[in-house]
Amino acid sequence: MKSKTRKVIDLRSDTVTRPTPDMLVAMAEAAVGDDVYGEDPTVNELELFAAKKLGFESAIFASSGTQTNLLALLAHCQRGDEYIVGQQAHTYKYEGGGAAVLGSIQPQPLEVRPDGTLSLQQVEETIKPDDIHFARTKLVALENTIAGRALPMEYLAAMRELVESRNLALHLDGARVFNASVYHQIDVREITRYFDSVSVCLSKGLCAPVGSVLCGSAELIESARRWRKMLGGGMRQAGYVAAAGLVALRDNVERLQSDHENATKLFNGLKEVDALNLHADCVRTNMVFVNCGSQAAERLAGWLAERDIIVSPAASMRLVLHKDISSRDVTRVTKAVGEYFTTVD
């Protein structure tokens, strides 16, 4: 039977985080105006702060990472252009085909290699020649982190060299780019300096209730602002949520390290469960991947739900650590999983 008072542990995603007390205070006290007129002081402050923190000239605040990624693609590409992207990348697989549907931009997906990268050789070979038979290749889009993997720094430098040699732009879906910077123990600008635009989610590990920012040149962001309006993304007194985004960027980056440590603790605990057969690659920044087959995952998910632990069952089940999961919670999860495979499966 479910406990009436026991804490619910939600491992589905870091999007389930609740705002911090400081965010709630900042939201209640935020100075606001009409952002469509450019008159919301808190939104303006967030955009300036985000651009500086990530090393860009300008930034725009939007409701979601799906929207900031779409704004970037629309600003970089014209109708009939093409972007090269990973087969498993969020911008290709999980954003409803927005670039193709709304921008007439052709995606050219490539398989993502085990380390999260795209083959540089394959990218180069995929770039279309300047010929009326082909879509015009304009952009390469990467993701960092991708499935919890932080892309190698030397790879970013090599990709930058490649796109410059072929006169292409480079966009980063950096929904969890701060997880990557914490993993590498470097300033985030050491990562973002290789890109022409970067989308950053404020509502995942950084704990804001809603919102993402797109950073880039002033010209690119001006184009993105027009696209945001066309897409119905113009917000009015958005400073109430932008205030939480400011707290996220100012105060919640360093604490991501604790999520990574809890992921390692969870992995080490689950590794002791013989039925799971985990290996080192199963733990990545704030995520642990459990491979136990679809049917076993469904049964395990049901068992855990009865114990107030929520997971998304899949053949390769992703468990995501975040601000609302403590070291003590991790111990509870590993104990529950161990009991399942000992007594039930």
Secondary structure, DSSP 8 states (H G I E B T S, - for coil): ---SSS--EE-S-GGG----HHHHHHHHH-----GGGT--HHHHHHHHHHHHHHT-SEEEEES-HHHHHHHHHHHH--TTEEEEEETT-HHHHSSTTHHHHHH--EEEEE---TTS---HHHHHHHS--S-TTS-EEEEEEEESSBTTB---HHHHHHHHHHHHHTT-EEEEE-TTHHHHHHHHTS-THHHHTT-SEEEEESSSTT--SS-EEEEE-HHHHHHHHHHHHHTT---SSTHHHHHHHHHHHHHSSTTHHHHHHHHHHHHHHHHT-TTT---GGGEETTEEEEE--HHHHHHHHHHHHTTTEE----SEEEEE--TT--HHHHHHHHHHHHHHHHHT-
